[in-house]
Amino acid sequence: MPLLRLAIQKSGRLTEESLELMQECGIDFNKSGGKLKASAYNFPLEFLFLRDDDIPEYIADGVADLGIVGENVIAEENGKLSAPVEIVERLGFSRCRLSLAVARGVEYGSVQSLQGKRIATSFPNILQGFLQENGVNAEIHEISGSVEIAPSIGLADAICDIVSSGSTLLSNGLVEVETIFRSEAVLLSRPNLPPAKQRTLDNLRFRIQSVNRAKHNKYILLNARNEAVSAILNLLPGMKSPTVLPLAESGWSSIHAVVQEDTFWEIIEKLRAAGAEGILVVPIEKMIV
């Protein structure tokens, strides 16, 4: 398969999780500190370690074929790129939100409260689009880094910044008042890759999907009397259908199934009520459908 170049943030919140995902996909490589390039040993992939804001343009220019960035970065940069790029896979990690925040104690009723106010942000394009949609005319101050101190030093009346836990806002005396954009890590690509490179990308996406699908499901094994099997099967959605095997003890069966993590505890309680015993829960490493 032809080599693909994958751009990854060289340092920051996305770096560790991006590299961990590649390892979970069975891709081995050596990332030594300070290096800006690394090659996989067992997959046609070369890593480029770049500033996250630069990654979309490197893809647009054709220097990189793929990139992993926060969705907020592509939303902010997309209109300024020299050529189109596209999201080919949502990766499910580094979830965050871009939110408006004001100083604690400041009265805020709705986004209309920001009419004529000054807002500091590192994401002026996303913010401008949101304000225009809501008919608000505000003064946007574009700054990089330490956005949260802007109200306390008199630079702005509000800020628009990335929020994960909200602890940074709290420590700076700010209150989150409006979410304007939700983001997660995404895999970007140039449209219309050559067919041979597209096959390599399809192979990589297949591995990513198998890994991420496994993270959201649990494999469960349980024992039940035969007379309870029918009721239990009605509670167990599976990839196709649960597996039922006879136990050595007469009148008992073992049932195996895959359960989605977001409904796991609710289903477990129902299974116990239906007669399930000896329930084992096993993590899934890969899930291929």
Stockholm file with secondary structure:
# STOCKHOLM 1.0

chainA/1-289         MPLLRLAIQKSGRLTEESLELMQECGIDFNKSGGKLKASAYNFPLEFLFLRDDDIPEYIADGVADLGIVGENVIAEENGKLSAPVEIVERLGFSRCRLSLAVARGVEYGSVQSLQGKRIATSFPNILQGFLQENGVNAEIHEISGSVEIAPSIGLADAICDIVSSGSTLLSNGLVEVETIFRSEAVLLSRPNLPPAKQRTLDNLRFRIQSVNRAKHNKYILLNARNEAVSAILNLLPGMKSPTVLPLAESGWSSIHAVVQEDTFWEIIEKLRAAGAEGILVVPIEKMIV
#=GR chainA/1-289 SS CCCEEEEEESSSHHHHHHHHHHHHTTCCBCCCTTCSEEEBSSSSEEEEEECGGGHHHHHHTTSCSEEEEEHHHHHHHGGGCSSCCEEEEECCCSCEEEEEEEETTCCCCSGGGGTTCEEEESCHHHHHHHHHHTTCCCEEEECCSCGGGTTTTTSCSEEEEEESSSHHHHHTTEEEEEEEEEECEEEEECSSCCHHHHHHHHHHHHHHHHHHHHHTEEEEEEEEEHHHHHHHHTTCCCSSSCEEEECSSTTEEEEEEEEEGGGHHHHHHHHHHHTCEEEEEEECSCCCC
#=GC SS_cons         CCCEEEEEESSSHHHHHHHHHHHHTTCCBCCCTTCSEEEBSSSSEEEEEECGGGHHHHHHTTSCSEEEEEHHHHHHHGGGCSSCCEEEEECCCSCEEEEEEEETTCCCCSGGGGTTCEEEESCHHHHHHHHHHTTCCCEEEECCSCGGGTTTTTSCSEEEEEESSSHHHHHTTEEEEEEEEEECEEEEECSSCCHHHHHHHHHHHHHHHHHHHHHTEEEEEEEEEHHHHHHHHTTCCCSSSCEEEECSSTTEEEEEEEEEGGGHHHHHHHHHHHTCEEEEEEECSCCCC
//
